[in-house]
C-alpha cells in the first residue's frame, strides 16, 4: 500500500509499505477519507509536545480523522464487520487501568493514539489496522466526507455540551477554525445565539455564509453578556480573554491548545463563580456526533475546502492551499486520489434521512514499516487562528 510518512521535522515521503494484517482483535480498513489536522501540522514542524515527551517519534504515519470500509478482520472479531462503513476512535486505552475501567480510556496513561502516540500508524494510507473495539458504524446518510468529520465533530460536540447552552443563551466562540465552527454549529443547534471572535483583518464572509451573523475581533467585540465562552484557539492570551468575557455564573470551555503556557486569573474565576471545563478527545461524543450528522441537525461539509491525494499532503502541512480550494478551513485526503477535488457542497443543516445505527461488537492491537522517496518541504507559515 501507499502511505504518507513524516521522517523528520519538515521532511516526508510517500512510501510503499507492506499492507497491514489484522492481529487478534483488530480489523483492517480500506481508508476512504482522512482530515488533515493541526496536530498533524505540529508533527510536521516538530513542535508537537509528544515528540519531546517520548510518546512519539519519527518516522511517523499521521492521520486520525478518518472514515472507510472494513476489509478484513482478525481472530476474535465478528465477521459481520466486513464491508461495514466505519470511523474509529483515536484514543486507544490499555483497557485494564483504573481510568479505562471507569470509562475514561481517552486519558489512559498508557494509551495509544491513532497516528499520534505510541507508534500506532495513522490513516494517511490506503489501509489502516485498528482495534475493532474502536470502531463506530456509519449509517448510509453519513458519507465519507461526514465520516471523516466525526472525530473533530466529537471534540466540538463535547465542548458545546460542556457550555451547557439553553435556548436563548448567548455564547461566544473564540477562533472560527474547524473546531470553533463545529462548536458554533452544535451550539446553534441547541438554540443558543452564537457569536464568533476571529483575528483582526480576517473576512467574516465564510462564517456569514454558514449563517453566523455575529463575527467580531478583539477590537470590535461588543460588551454583551455571554452565558458561555468556548476558547478554540491556539493563542496563549485568549484563555484569560474567555474568562473576562463570560457572565458571572457562566461557563468557560477550553479546547484549544497554545504552544506556550496560558495564564488565567483564578481570582476572577472564583469571584465570578464561573465553571471552567477542559476538553480532550472526541471519544465520549462520537456516537452522538454521528446521530447529529445523520439527522441533518448539523452539516459540516462546507468546512471542507478541497480533497487531495497522498502526494499533496506535504505541501498542505507546509501551509499551502490547493489550487481551486474553497474558503473552508479543512483539507481532506483521499488516499486513492491523484490530484485535487473541489470543495464539498452542502448546507449547514440540510435535512437528511435518519438511519438507525446498528449495534456491533468490540476488541484490539498495531501495524506497519517502510521504503521510499524522501522530500523536504518549506516550513509552514504562522498558525494562530482557530485550533485544529
Order of alpha helices (4+ residues) and beta strands (2+ residues): beta-beta-beta-alpha-alpha-beta-beta-beta-alpha-beta-beta-beta-alpha-alpha-beta-alpha-beta-alpha-beta-beta-alpha-beta-alpha-beta-alpha-beta-alpha-beta-beta-beta
